[in-house]
Amino acid sequence: MSEMVHSVPRKSLRRMAAASVVTIGLLAAMAIPASAHAGFSSYSANGYLPNPAGGIGDAAVTTAAHTAPYAANTTVNMVVRAKAEADPTWDPTIWSNVEVQVNVPTGWTNPTCGSANLQVNDVTTNNTNQPGAVAAGWNCEILRSEGHDIVRFWGPALAQGALEADCAAFFSFGITTPKPLTQTTYSGETAAAEGFIVDQTYASGNNSHWYPNANYVGSVPPGTQRSELSGGLVRTVAAYVAPAVPVDTTAASTPVTPSFTG
């Protein structure tokens, strides 16, 4: 999987994406079905994997919000689930993923590419949706657009006859968390705490734009068929505690002059 860093205008990114997908006549104008939203999914039945941290740390909550916040100024691995669509039935030449872009919020730094993975849901995962094998043919790069880093994954459309289980559904990347003075939830609700945004493109050329808060929609790519709120993109980081300044114990002690004894 390749990893490059480029600075590309947002509109150019969308032109690149449009050139990389398969356009199928009138299918590109079809409405996208309302189903799973992109997000950092976590499942209590499987140890809150694949994202075991980043919640609000509230033990009274039984969802992913129960998990502890990420530590500040720490490199973590994050996994976005962006499931392929199917309406009313699965057709890989229409609904399979061909591109997923993760827009990194200000304050989160040093993104690195991970992998695109298939989805597995069976007894080995306590019947929860988890990353499986690496998806064939997928690539990743780090882009820079409108002052934000973007982790871009792209891969081939599936051929007719391929199963939904053959489609890339999980996308991982490394990132360094911010250093907030107090525990902070990054949803975009306030200007100082932007959230993650995901743009998902399908083999038909259709696109979904997922944002974490109504106050933080971000830049919706031209031609987007669906732009919806996805609370699963919200992440929380604990307060930053600066490391203690070490005490220098190597300094020579001041000699003591003995008293006169006569």
C-alpha positions, 0 to 999 in steps of 0.5 A, a space after each residue: 500500500 503506497 503512502 504519499 503526501 500531496 497538496 491538492 485543491 478540493 475541487 481537483 480531488 473530486 475531479 480525480 475521484 470522478 475519473 477513477 470510478 465507473 460511470 454507468 449511464 443513468 445509474 449515476 443519477 439514482 438516489 443512494 439508499 439510506 442505510 449504514 453511516 460511516 463512523 468509528 464503530 465500536 462493539 461492546 460484545 467484542 471488547 469495543 473493537 475495532 475502536 476501543 477508545 475515544 468515547 466519553 468515559 461514562 460508565 453509565 453508557 453501554 455503547 461505544 461512548 463508554 470507552 475511555 477517551 484517547 490519551 492526548 498527544 499520543 499516536 493511535 490507530 483509528 478504523 473507519 467503517 464505511 459499508 457498501 450500499 445495497 438497494 434493493 439488492 446487492 449489485 457490485 457494479 453499482 454499490 461497491 466502494 471505490 474511494 473513501 476520503 477521511 478529512 482530518 480535523 485541525 489539531 490531529 496530526 501526522 496521519 499515516 496510511 493503514 489498510 483497506 479491509 473486508 468485513 467479517 461477522 461470525 462467531 469469531 467476532 461475537 457476531 459483530 462487524 469487524 475488519 477481516 482480510 486486506 482488500 485486494 487492489 486498494 491503495 492509500 495516500 495522504 493529501 493536503 487540501 484546504 488546510 486539512 490532511 486527508 487520508 485517501 483510500 481507493 480501489 477497483 470496482 467489483 465485477 458482476 457476481 462479486 459478493 458484498 463480503 468481497 467489498 472493502 468496508 473498513 479503513 485504518 490509519 494512524 494519527 497523533 491526538 491533539 493536546 487539549 487543556 481539558 477533556 475535549 470531544 471533537 465533533 465540530 460543535 465548536 470551532 475549536 474542536 473540529 470533527 472527522 468527515 468522510 466522503 465515500 464514493 461508489 462504483 456508480 459514481 454516486 457519493 455520500 458525505 458524512 459529517 459529525 455535527 450539524 454545526 460542522 458539515 464541511 465542504 460537500 463535494 460537487 455532485 454529492 447525492 447524500 450529505 448526512 450527519 453521522 454521530 459515529 465520527 465523534 471522538 474524545 481526547 483526554 486533557 493534556 498533562 505536560 511531563 514533569 520537568 526532571 530535577 538535575 541531581 548532578 549539580 555539585 553540592 556546596 562544600 561546608 567549611 568545618 567550624 573552628 575547634 581550637 
